[in-house]
Amino acid sequence: MNYMIVEKFRPGKVKELYKRFDEKGRLMPEGVTYINSWIDEKVEVCFQLMEAESMEKLQAWMDAWSDLCEFEVFPVISSADAKQKALSS
C-alpha cells in the first residue's frame, strides 16, 4: 500500500532532523520503501510518498522520527485505480 505522509517539523528541530538523517539515514524498517518527497519552501512541512507492507511497519518508521516531527498519514491509490474504482460502482 502507498501512503502520502505529511510531516510537520517541530519548531526548532529542522537542523537536528537533517543531522540525524545524515548520520543514520531514513531509519526505515524492512518492508517500508521511500518513493519520493517534497518540502515546502519554508522548510516546515515534508510531503513524502512511501510504500509499506503494513501500517505497523510504517508506524515503526514514524516512531523513529516522532521527536522531531508530527505525522499525518493518508493511504493513497493511483489516479487510474481511483477512476476504475469510481466507475465500477
Biopython code that builds the backbone (N, CA, C, O; Angstrom):
import numpy as np
from Bio.PDB.StructureBuilder import StructureBuilder

atoms = [
    (1, "MET", "N", (0.843, -1.174, 0.000)),
    (1, "MET", "CA", (0.000, 0.000, 0.000)),
    (1, "MET", "C", (0.888, 1.237, 0.000)),
    (1, "MET", "O", (1.927, 1.270, 0.660)),
    (2, "ASN", "N", (0.468, 2.246, -0.744)),
    (2, "ASN", "CA", (1.176, 3.521, -0.759)),
    (2, "ASN", "C", (0.526, 4.479, 0.231)),
    (2, "ASN", "O", (-0.687, 4.462, 0.444)),
    (3, "TYR", "N", (1.370, 5.313, 0.826)),
    (3, "TYR", "CA", (0.903, 6.285, 1.814)),
    (3, "TYR", "C", (1.519, 7.643, 1.511)),
    (3, "TYR", "O", (2.723, 7.751, 1.275)),
    (4, "MET", "N", (0.677, 8.685, 1.519)),
    (4, "MET", "CA", (1.190, 10.045, 1.468)),
    (4, "MET", "C", (1.318, 10.490, 2.915)),
    (4, "MET", "O", (0.343, 10.515, 3.666)),
    (5, "ILE", "N", (2.532, 10.838, 3.285)),
    (5, "ILE", "CA", (2.827, 11.248, 4.645)),
    (5, "ILE", "C", (3.038, 12.754, 4.650)),
    (5, "ILE", "O", (3.814, 13.280, 3.852)),
    (6, "VAL", "N", (2.353, 13.441, 5.542)),
    (6, "VAL", "CA", (2.586, 14.864, 5.737)),
    (6, "VAL", "C", (3.319, 14.994, 7.066)),
    (6, "VAL", "O", (2.759, 14.739, 8.132)),
    (7, "GLU", "N", (4.586, 15.397, 6.979)),
    (7, "GLU", "CA", (5.422, 15.568, 8.169)),
    (7, "GLU", "C", (5.510, 17.056, 8.485)),
    (7, "GLU", "O", (5.949, 17.849, 7.651)),
    (8, "LYS", "N", (5.099, 17.426, 9.670)),
    (8, "LYS", "CA", (5.254, 18.811, 10.109)),
    (8, "LYS", "C", (6.422, 18.840, 11.082)),
    (8, "LYS", "O", (6.370, 18.252, 12.162)),
    (9, "PHE", "N", (7.474, 19.535, 10.679)),
    (9, "PHE", "CA", (8.668, 19.596, 11.507)),
    (9, "PHE", "C", (8.364, 20.363, 12.789)),
    (9, "PHE", "O", (7.730, 21.418, 12.758)),
    (10, "ARG", "N", (8.818, 19.827, 13.903)),
    (10, "ARG", "CA", (8.625, 20.519, 15.172)),
    (10, "ARG", "C", (9.483, 21.789, 15.170)),
    (10, "ARG", "O", (10.606, 21.785, 14.665)),
    (11, "PRO", "N", (8.943, 22.879, 15.740)),
    (11, "PRO", "CA", (9.681, 24.149, 15.745)),
    (11, "PRO", "C", (11.092, 23.987, 16.325)),
    (11, "PRO", "O", (11.277, 23.391, 17.386)),
    (12, "GLY", "N", (12.074, 24.527, 15.610)),
    (12, "GLY", "CA", (13.457, 24.495, 16.055)),
    (12, "GLY", "C", (14.155, 23.155, 15.900)),
    (12, "GLY", "O", (15.272, 22.994, 16.392)),
    (13, "LYS", "N", (13.526, 22.176, 15.223)),
    (13, "LYS", "CA", (14.092, 20.829, 15.127)),
    (13, "LYS", "C", (14.607, 20.458, 13.732)),
    (13, "LYS", "O", (15.094, 19.344, 13.537)),
    (14, "VAL", "N", (14.509, 21.358, 12.775)),
    (14, "VAL", "CA", (14.871, 21.013, 11.395)),
    (14, "VAL", "C", (16.345, 20.631, 11.274)),
    (14, "VAL", "O", (16.672, 19.632, 10.634)),
    (15, "LYS", "N", (17.229, 21.406, 11.876)),
    (15, "LYS", "CA", (18.662, 21.095, 11.789)),
    (15, "LYS", "C", (18.957, 19.743, 12.428)),
    (15, "LYS", "O", (19.742, 18.958, 11.895)),
    (16, "GLU", "N", (18.329, 19.471, 13.566)),
    (16, "GLU", "CA", (18.512, 18.179, 14.235)),
    (16, "GLU", "C", (17.998, 17.032, 13.365)),
    (16, "GLU", "O", (18.603, 15.961, 13.317)),
    (17, "LEU", "N", (16.878, 17.265, 12.679)),
    (17, "LEU", "CA", (16.312, 16.251, 11.799)),
    (17, "LEU", "C", (17.286, 15.914, 10.669)),
    (17, "LEU", "O", (17.545, 14.741, 10.402)),
    (18, "TYR", "N", (17.824, 16.940, 10.007)),
    (18, "TYR", "CA", (18.753, 16.693, 8.899)),
    (18, "TYR", "C", (20.065, 16.084, 9.394)),
    (18, "TYR", "O", (20.682, 15.282, 8.693)),
    (19, "LYS", "N", (20.489, 16.462, 10.595)),
    (19, "LYS", "CA", (21.706, 15.871, 11.163)),
    (19, "LYS", "C", (21.505, 14.372, 11.393)),
    (19, "LYS", "O", (22.372, 13.570, 11.046)),
    (20, "ARG", "N", (20.360, 13.992, 11.981)),
    (20, "ARG", "CA", (20.067, 12.570, 12.200)),
    (20, "ARG", "C", (20.001, 11.829, 10.873)),
    (20, "ARG", "O", (20.527, 10.724, 10.740)),
    (21, "PHE", "N", (19.346, 12.451, 9.886)),
    (21, "PHE", "CA", (19.248, 11.832, 8.564)),
    (21, "PHE", "C", (20.639, 11.580, 7.977)),
    (21, "PHE", "O", (20.908, 10.505, 7.441)),
    (22, "ASP", "N", (21.520, 12.578, 8.082)),
    (22, "ASP", "CA", (22.882, 12.415, 7.559)),
    (22, "ASP", "C", (23.643, 11.313, 8.288)),
    (22, "ASP", "O", (24.411, 10.579, 7.667)),
    (23, "GLU", "N", (23.439, 11.189, 9.594)),
    (23, "GLU", "CA", (24.169, 10.209, 10.396)),
    (23, "GLU", "C", (23.594, 8.797, 10.312)),
    (23, "GLU", "O", (24.343, 7.819, 10.328)),
    (24, "LYS", "N", (22.245, 8.685, 10.221)),
    (24, "LYS", "CA", (21.605, 7.376, 10.346)),
    (24, "LYS", "C", (20.757, 6.960, 9.154)),
    (24, "LYS", "O", (20.255, 5.837, 9.114)),
    (25, "GLY", "N", (20.592, 7.859, 8.176)),
    (25, "GLY", "CA", (19.743, 7.534, 7.037)),
    (25, "GLY", "C", (18.260, 7.665, 7.387)),
    (25, "GLY", "O", (17.900, 8.352, 8.343)),
    (26, "ARG", "N", (17.421, 7.016, 6.622)),
    (26, "ARG", "CA", (15.968, 7.150, 6.788)),
    (26, "ARG", "C", (15.399, 6.340, 7.958)),
    (26, "ARG", "O", (14.258, 6.564, 8.363)),
    (27, "LEU", "N", (16.165, 5.424, 8.493)),
    (27, "LEU", "CA", (15.729, 4.589, 9.626)),
    (27, "LEU", "C", (14.468, 3.787, 9.296)),
    (27, "LEU", "O", (13.589, 3.627, 10.143)),
    (28, "MET", "N", (14.387, 3.292, 8.080)),
    (28, "MET", "CA", (13.206, 2.534, 7.647)),
    (28, "MET", "C", (13.373, 1.057, 7.982)),
    (28, "MET", "O", (14.413, 0.462, 7.698)),
    (29, "PRO", "N", (12.349, 0.472, 8.583)),
    (29, "PRO", "CA", (12.405, -0.973, 8.820)),
    (29, "PRO", "C", (12.186, -1.735, 7.508)),
    (29, "PRO", "O", (11.697, -1.173, 6.528)),
    (30, "GLU", "N", (12.547, -2.995, 7.502)),
    (30, "GLU", "CA", (12.274, -3.841, 6.345)),
    (30, "GLU", "C", (10.779, -3.828, 6.076)),
    (30, "GLU", "O", (9.968, -3.920, 6.998)),
    (31, "GLY", "N", (10.421, -3.712, 4.800)),
    (31, "GLY", "CA", (9.004, -3.674, 4.436)),
    (31, "GLY", "C", (8.475, -2.267, 4.217)),
    (31, "GLY", "O", (7.304, -2.090, 3.880)),
    (32, "VAL", "N", (9.336, -1.255, 4.406)),
    (32, "VAL", "CA", (8.960, 0.138, 4.142)),
    (32, "VAL", "C", (9.922, 0.681, 3.093)),
    (32, "VAL", "O", (11.138, 0.539, 3.223)),
    (33, "THR", "N", (9.365, 1.309, 2.043)),
    (33, "THR", "CA", (10.165, 1.823, 0.935)),
    (33, "THR", "C", (9.853, 3.294, 0.702)),
    (33, "THR", "O", (8.691, 3.682, 0.578)),
    (34, "TYR", "N", (10.891, 4.100, 0.645)),
    (34, "TYR", "CA", (10.773, 5.511, 0.302)),
    (34, "TYR", "C", (10.597, 5.627, -1.210)),
    (34, "TYR", "O", (11.326, 4.989, -1.969)),
    (35, "ILE", "N", (9.626, 6.443, -1.654)),
    (35, "ILE", "CA", (9.414, 6.651, -3.086)),
    (35, "ILE", "C", (9.920, 8.034, -3.508)),
    (35, "ILE", "O", (10.745, 8.140, -4.416)),
    (36, "ASN", "N", (9.433, 9.088, -2.858)),
    (36, "ASN", "CA", (9.865, 10.444, -3.189)),
    (36, "ASN", "C", (9.340, 11.396, -2.125)),
    (36, "ASN", "O", (8.456, 11.045, -1.344)),
    (37, "SER", "N", (9.896, 12.610, -2.102)),
    (37, "SER", "CA", (9.389, 13.603, -1.153)),
    (37, "SER", "C", (9.592, 15.010, -1.687)),
    (37, "SER", "O", (10.417, 15.249, -2.569)),
    (38, "TRP", "N", (8.819, 15.935, -1.132)),
    (38, "TRP", "CA", (8.854, 17.337, -1.490)),
    (38, "TRP", "C", (8.720, 18.136, -0.200)),
    (38, "TRP", "O", (7.960, 17.756, 0.691)),
    (39, "ILE", "N", (9.448, 19.231, -0.097)),
    (39, "ILE", "CA", (9.440, 20.077, 1.096)),
    (39, "ILE", "C", (8.901, 21.452, 0.704)),
    (39, "ILE", "O", (9.234, 21.982, -0.356)),
    (40, "ASP", "N", (8.061, 22.023, 1.575)),
    (40, "ASP", "CA", (7.581, 23.376, 1.296)),
    (40, "ASP", "C", (8.755, 24.357, 1.367)),
    (40, "ASP", "O", (9.794, 24.044, 1.949)),
    (41, "GLU", "N", (8.588, 25.532, 0.781)),
    (41, "GLU", "CA", (9.680, 26.494, 0.685)),
    (41, "GLU", "C", (10.123, 27.047, 2.034)),
    (41, "GLU", "O", (11.246, 27.537, 2.157)),
    (42, "LYS", "N", (9.266, 26.978, 3.041)),
    (42, "LYS", "CA", (9.635, 27.459, 4.379)),
    (42, "LYS", "C", (10.433, 26.401, 5.151)),
    (42, "LYS", "O", (10.930, 26.675, 6.244)),
    (43, "VAL", "N", (10.554, 25.202, 4.589)),
    (43, "VAL", "CA", (11.220, 24.045, 5.213)),
    (43, "VAL", "C", (10.575, 23.752, 6.570)),
    (43, "VAL", "O", (11.245, 23.638, 7.596)),
    (44, "GLU", "N", (9.232, 23.633, 6.529)),
    (44, "GLU", "CA", (8.458, 23.317, 7.723)),
    (44, "GLU", "C", (7.624, 22.056, 7.561)),
    (44, "GLU", "O", (7.261, 21.407, 8.542)),
    (45, "VAL", "N", (7.321, 21.714, 6.302)),
    (45, "VAL", "CA", (6.449, 20.571, 6.024)),
    (45, "VAL", "C", (7.048, 19.737, 4.899)),
    (45, "VAL", "O", (7.499, 20.265, 3.882)),
    (46, "CYS", "N", (7.044, 18.420, 5.105)),
    (46, "CYS", "CA", (7.503, 17.477, 4.086)),
    (46, "CYS", "C", (6.317, 16.631, 3.637)),
    (46, "CYS", "O", (5.560, 16.123, 4.465)),
    (47, "PHE", "N", (6.159, 16.483, 2.341)),
    (47, "PHE", "CA", (5.149, 15.613, 1.747)),
    (47, "PHE", "C", (5.907, 14.424, 1.179)),
    (47, "PHE", "O", (6.685, 14.570, 0.236)),
    (48, "GLN", "N", (5.682, 13.258, 1.747)),
    (48, "GLN", "CA", (6.523, 12.102, 1.429)),
    (48, "GLN", "C", (5.654, 10.923, 0.998)),
    (48, "GLN", "O", (4.702, 10.555, 1.686)),
    (49, "LEU", "N", (5.988, 10.342, -0.136)),
    (49, "LEU", "CA", (5.283, 9.164, -0.618)),
    (49, "LEU", "C", (6.086, 7.926, -0.237)),
    (49, "LEU", "O", (7.258, 7.793, -0.587)),
    (50, "MET", "N", (5.427, 7.023, 0.490)),
    (50, "MET", "CA", (6.073, 5.810, 0.985)),
    (50, "MET", "C", (5.227, 4.606, 0.590)),
    (50, "MET", "O", (4.022, 4.712, 0.363)),
    (51, "GLU", "N", (5.891, 3.466, 0.518)),
    (51, "GLU", "CA", (5.195, 2.193, 0.328)),
    (51, "GLU", "C", (5.498, 1.353, 1.563)),
    (51, "GLU", "O", (6.634, 1.314, 2.035)),
    (52, "ALA", "N", (4.471, 0.680, 2.082)),
    (52, "ALA", "CA", (4.690, -0.143, 3.278)),
    (52, "ALA", "C", (3.837, -1.399, 3.207)),
    (52, "ALA", "O", (2.705, -1.383, 2.723)),
    (53, "GLU", "N", (4.416, -2.496, 3.707)),
    (53, "GLU", "CA", (3.697, -3.773, 3.759)),
    (53, "GLU", "C", (2.538, -3.721, 4.740)),
    (53, "GLU", "O", (1.540, -4.421, 4.570)),
    (54, "SER", "N", (2.673, -2.885, 5.774)),
    (54, "SER", "CA", (1.617, -2.778, 6.784)),
    (54, "SER", "C", (1.710, -1.428, 7.485)),
    (54, "SER", "O", (2.749, -0.770, 7.454)),
    (55, "MET", "N", (0.632, -1.035, 8.104)),
    (55, "MET", "CA", (0.610, 0.205, 8.875)),
    (55, "MET", "C", (1.541, 0.089, 10.085)),
    (55, "MET", "O", (2.124, 1.084, 10.513)),
    (56, "GLU", "N", (1.680, -1.109, 10.631)),
    (56, "GLU", "CA", (2.558, -1.328, 11.782)),
    (56, "GLU", "C", (4.016, -1.023, 11.422)),
    (56, "GLU", "O", (4.736, -0.408, 12.208)),
    (57, "LYS", "N", (4.443, -1.452, 10.241)),
    (57, "LYS", "CA", (5.815, -1.184, 9.802)),
    (57, "LYS", "C", (6.018, 0.303, 9.544)),
    (57, "LYS", "O", (7.069, 0.856, 9.868)),
    (58, "LEU", "N", (5.013, 0.948, 8.960)),
    (58, "LEU", "CA", (5.094, 2.382, 8.743)),
    (58, "LEU", "C", (5.147, 3.117, 10.079)),
    (58, "LEU", "O", (5.879, 4.097, 10.221)),
    (59, "GLN", "N", (4.382, 2.653, 11.049)),
    (59, "GLN", "CA", (4.384, 3.271, 12.375)),
    (59, "GLN", "C", (5.757, 3.146, 13.037)),
    (59, "GLN", "O", (6.202, 4.075, 13.711)),
    (60, "ALA", "N", (6.419, 2.028, 12.855)),
    (60, "ALA", "CA", (7.768, 1.850, 13.409)),
    (60, "ALA", "C", (8.718, 2.903, 12.841)),
    (60, "ALA", "O", (9.553, 3.438, 13.569)),
    (61, "TRP", "N", (8.599, 3.202, 11.555)),
    (61, "TRP", "CA", (9.418, 4.248, 10.943)),
    (61, "TRP", "C", (9.073, 5.610, 11.541)),
    (61, "TRP", "O", (9.972, 6.384, 11.870)),
    (62, "MET", "N", (7.786, 5.909, 11.683)),
    (62, "MET", "CA", (7.378, 7.202, 12.235)),
    (62, "MET", "C", (7.842, 7.349, 13.681)),
    (62, "MET", "O", (8.209, 8.446, 14.103)),
    (63, "ASP", "N", (7.830, 6.267, 14.434)),
    (63, "ASP", "CA", (8.286, 6.311, 15.828)),
    (63, "ASP", "C", (9.737, 6.770, 15.937)),
    (63, "ASP", "O", (10.111, 7.432, 16.905)),
    (64, "ALA", "N", (10.550, 6.419, 14.950)),
    (64, "ALA", "CA", (11.970, 6.798, 14.962)),
    (64, "ALA", "C", (12.167, 8.304, 14.767)),
    (64, "ALA", "O", (13.236, 8.833, 15.071)),
    (65, "TRP", "N", (11.144, 8.992, 14.264)),
    (65, "TRP", "CA", (11.246, 10.419, 13.961)),
    (65, "TRP", "C", (10.258, 11.286, 14.746)),
    (65, "TRP", "O", (10.267, 12.509, 14.599)),
    (66, "SER", "N", (9.427, 10.689, 15.556)),
    (66, "SER", "CA", (8.323, 11.429, 16.186)),
    (66, "SER", "C", (8.785, 12.516, 17.158)),
    (66, "SER", "O", (8.007, 13.413, 17.483)),
    (67, "ASP", "N", (10.028, 12.456, 17.625)),
    (67, "ASP", "CA", (10.524, 13.527, 18.490)),
    (67, "ASP", "C", (10.857, 14.794, 17.699)),
    (67, "ASP", "O", (11.001, 15.871, 18.278)),
    (68, "LEU", "N", (10.979, 14.660, 16.376)),
    (68, "LEU", "CA", (11.360, 15.790, 15.533)),
    (68, "LEU", "C", (10.249, 16.290, 14.622)),
    (68, "LEU", "O", (10.326, 17.409, 14.117)),
    (69, "CYS", "N", (9.216, 15.481, 14.403)),
    (69, "CYS", "CA", (8.111, 15.913, 13.548)),
    (69, "CYS", "C", (6.824, 15.168, 13.905)),
    (69, "CYS", "O", (6.839, 14.109, 14.532)),
    (70, "GLU", "N", (5.724, 15.761, 13.482)),
    (70, "GLU", "CA", (4.402, 15.156, 13.634)),
    (70, "GLU", "C", (3.984, 14.613, 12.282)),
    (70, "GLU", "O", (4.369, 15.152, 11.245)),
    (71, "PHE", "N", (3.194, 13.541, 12.289)),
    (71, "PHE", "CA", (2.810, 12.870, 11.047)),
    (71, "PHE", "C", (1.306, 12.845, 10.847)),
    (71, "PHE", "O", (0.532, 12.680, 11.790)),
    (72, "GLU", "N", (0.919, 13.013, 9.597)),
    (72, "GLU", "CA", (-0.435, 12.737, 9.144)),
    (72, "GLU", "C", (-0.282, 11.718, 8.026)),
    (72, "GLU", "O", (0.576, 11.879, 7.158)),
    (73, "VAL", "N", (-1.096, 10.674, 8.035)),
    (73, "VAL", "CA", (-0.936, 9.573, 7.083)),
    (73, "VAL", "C", (-2.214, 9.427, 6.253)),
    (73, "VAL", "O", (-3.325, 9.395, 6.783)),
    (74, "PHE", "N", (-2.018, 9.340, 4.934)),
    (74, "PHE", "CA", (-3.131, 9.160, 4.009)),
    (74, "PHE", "C", (-2.843, 7.966, 3.102)),
    (74, "PHE", "O", (-1.943, 8.040, 2.264)),
    (75, "PRO", "N", (-3.590, 6.863, 3.250)),
    (75, "PRO", "CA", (-3.446, 5.781, 2.269)),
    (75, "PRO", "C", (-3.899, 6.317, 0.914)),
    (75, "PRO", "O", (-4.950, 6.951, 0.820)),
    (76, "VAL", "N", (-3.113, 6.068, -0.141)),
    (76, "VAL", "CA", (-3.441, 6.602, -1.460)),
    (76, "VAL", "C", (-3.386, 5.513, -2.524)),
    (76, "VAL", "O", (-2.675, 4.517, -2.394)),
    (77, "ILE", "N", (-4.161, 5.737, -3.579)),
    (77, "ILE", "CA", (-4.142, 4.866, -4.755)),
    (77, "ILE", "C", (-3.852, 5.742, -5.971)),
    (77, "ILE", "O", (-3.973, 6.964, -5.897)),
    (78, "SER", "N", (-3.478, 5.136, -7.068)),
    (78, "SER", "CA", (-3.171, 5.906, -8.279)),
    (78, "SER", "C", (-4.442, 6.518, -8.859)),
    (78, "SER", "O", (-5.553, 6.092, -8.543)),
    (79, "SER", "N", (-4.265, 7.509, -9.698)),
    (79, "SER", "CA", (-5.412, 8.127, -10.376)),
    (79, "SER", "C", (-6.150, 7.106, -11.233)),
    (79, "SER", "O", (-7.379, 7.108, -11.287)),
    (80, "ALA", "N", (-5.402, 6.235, -11.902)),
    (80, "ALA", "CA", (-6.025, 5.205, -12.746)),
    (80, "ALA", "C", (-6.860, 4.248, -11.890)),
    (80, "ALA", "O", (-7.970, 3.881, -12.278)),
    (81, "ASP", "N", (-6.337, 3.845, -10.735)),
    (81, "ASP", "CA", (-7.098, 2.965, -9.838)),
    (81, "ASP", "C", (-8.323, 3.673, -9.283)),
    (81, "ASP", "O", (-9.374, 3.054, -9.115)),
    (82, "ALA", "N", (-8.199, 4.962, -8.997)),
    (82, "ALA", "CA", (-9.337, 5.735, -8.492)),
    (82, "ALA", "C", (-10.445, 5.807, -9.540)),
    (82, "ALA", "O", (-11.626, 5.662, -9.223)),
    (83, "LYS", "N", (-10.050, 6.032, -10.784)),
    (83, "LYS", "CA", (-11.030, 6.110, -11.885)),
    (83, "LYS", "C", (-11.763, 4.782, -12.022)),
    (83, "LYS", "O", (-12.989, 4.747, -12.126)),
    (84, "GLN", "N", (-11.009, 3.700, -12.022)),
    (84, "GLN", "CA", (-11.628, 2.371, -12.133)),
    (84, "GLN", "C", (-12.561, 2.103, -10.957)),
    (84, "GLN", "O", (-13.658, 1.576, -11.144)),
    (85, "LYS", "N", (-12.146, 2.452, -9.780)),
    (85, "LYS", "CA", (-12.971, 2.259, -8.581)),
    (85, "LYS", "C", (-14.254, 3.076, -8.669)),
    (85, "LYS", "O", (-15.332, 2.577, -8.345)),
    (86, "ALA", "N", (-14.144, 4.327, -9.106)),
    (86, "ALA", "CA", (-15.307, 5.202, -9.204)),
    (86, "ALA", "C", (-16.290, 4.739, -10.264)),
    (86, "ALA", "O", (-17.502, 4.798, -10.060)),
    (87, "LEU", "N", (-15.777, 4.282, -11.387)),
    (87, "LEU", "CA", (-16.644, 3.889, -12.493)),
    (87, "LEU", "C", (-17.231, 2.483, -12.341)),
    (87, "LEU", "O", (-18.201, 2.132, -13.013)),
    (88, "SER", "N", (-16.640, 1.689, -11.460)),
    (88, "SER", "CA", (-17.162, 0.319, -11.304)),
    (88, "SER", "C", (-18.245, 0.222, -10.247)),
    (88, "SER", "O", (-18.844, -0.839, -10.079)),
    (89, "SER", "N", (-18.509, 1.304, -9.532)),
    (89, "SER", "CA", (-19.572, 1.234, -8.510)),
    (89, "SER", "C", (-20.899, 1.730, -8.993)),
    (89, "SER", "O", (-21.871, 1.726, -8.238)),
]
sb = StructureBuilder()
sb.init_structure("model")
sb.init_model(0)
sb.init_chain("A")
sb.init_seg("    ")
for serial, (resi, resn, name, xyz) in enumerate(atoms, 1):
    if name == "N":
        sb.init_residue(resn, " ", resi, " ")
    sb.init_atom(name, np.array(xyz, "f"), 0.0, 1.0, " ", f" {name:<3s}", serial, name[0])
structure = sb.get_structure()
